[in-house]
Amino acid sequence: MSDPDDITAWLRIDPRTTTSGKLVEADVARLAALGVRHVINLAMPDHAEALADEAQLMSAAGLRYTHIPVPFDAPDDAHFAAFVAAYEADEEPVHVHCIANMRVSTFLYRYHRDRAGMPEPEARTLMERIWSPDTGDHETLRPWAGFIAG
């Protein structure tokens, strides 16, 4: 099965890691068919576009599920530490998502730069395939610029 082109902000990072924005119920089986074994969700559960009963849907499909709710206006180092622990828990194929792939791309930027030893320009290029939180003046970007600074 090839990577889907209709899941919001879909991105394959490497053979083990895929990312996206919001998921819909039909995406759960598609992820499993792609070989994903673990799903990490960084979205807030009360977001209007959050997938209802996501934990149960993932479990029913045989997927391990980790939910780390990250408020868009307040990402912090504790969220990042929880993400690192979940991401490094095993070597199984993992899909990381939120609502627009903005939280995810930023968390993976820090992970690649700070944990995986990826050169900063390469990590930044990956993040900027989705967005760049440090180029703009909207007030919701301020916490993310600080977050990526580490």
N, C-alpha and C positions, 0 to 999 in steps of 0.2 A: 504494500500500500504506500502510495506517495504522500508527502506532506500535504495537508489541506491548504487551499488558497482562499478559503472563505471564513476562516476563524479570525476574529478581530485581532489585528496586529500580530499575526503569526510570525514566528522567527525561529529557525533552527540555529542554535549556537554551535553545536558540535554533535557527534553521533549519539551522545548520551542525553543532551539537554535541549529541550524545546521550550519556547515561551509564547505567551499570548496575552491578549486582553480577555474580556469576558467570555465565558463559556455558556453554551446552552445545553440542555439535557442530552440532545443527540450527540454532542461532542464527546461525552464520556466514553461511549462505545468506540468512537473513532480513535480516541487516545489509546485505549486498550489494544485496539487492532494494530496501532503503530508500534506497539511494544512498550509503551509507557507503563511503569510499575508503581510510580510514586507521583502524586500531585501535591504541589505546595501552592497554597492560595494566600496572597498578600492583601487581598481586598477586604474592606470592611463588610461584615455580614449584613448590615442594614442599608447598604447601597441599593438604590432602586434597580440597578442592573445585575445585582448579585444573583447567582444561581441558587434557587431555593433548595434546601435539603441536600446541598452539595456533598457533605460528608457521607450521607447514606447512599447517594447515587454512586459515589466512588467505591465505597465498600461493596455494594452489590455487583459492581463490575470487577471486583478483585483487585482494586487499586488501593495502595496505602495512601493516606491523606493526612496532610499537615496544614493546619490553618494558623497563620500568623497575621492577625488583623493589624494593618498599618494605617493609622489615620493619615490622610493625604497632607494635612497641614502640620503633622508632628512626627515624622520618622525619626527614630533615635537608634543609638548603639545597641540597646537591648533587643530591638527588632532585628537588627543586623546579626547579632550573636545568635538569636533563635533561628534565623534563616541559615546561617553557616552550619549550625548543628544539624538541622534537618537535611540540608543539601549534602553534607559530608557523611551522613549516617550510613550510607551504603553506596555502591557503585551502580545501582540499577538505573535504567532510563527514567528520567524525571522530567515532568512538565511543570513549569512555574508560571503562574498567571495572577493577574489582578483584573482590573476593569479595562484599562487602555494599554497595558504593558509598560506604563511609565514607572510605577514603583519597581517592577521586576527588572527593567533594563538598568535602573539606577543601582539596585542591590547587586546585580551581576557585575556592573562596572566596578563597584568597590571590591567585590569578591575577586574578580580577575586581577585587579591592580594590587590589592593588599594581601591576598591569600594564595593566589595561583601564580604570581610572579609574571603576569602578562605586562608587557610594556604599557605605560599609561596611554600613549597615543592609540595603540591598538584597542585597549579597553574602552577608551572614549569613542572611537569609531563605531564599535559595536553598540554602545549605548545610544549614540546619535542616529543609528538606523531607526530608532523609535522616537527619541526626543533628546533635547539638551536642556536640562533644568537650570543651567547657569547662563543662558542667553535669552534674556527677557526681563521685563520689569514688573510682571504681574506678582501681586503679593503672595500668591500660593507657591511661587517658585523659590522664595527666600529660604524656607526650611530645607528644600532639596539641595540648593547650592551649598548650604552648610553641611548637609548630610554627606554629599560626595567629597567634601574636603576632608572628611574623616575626623 
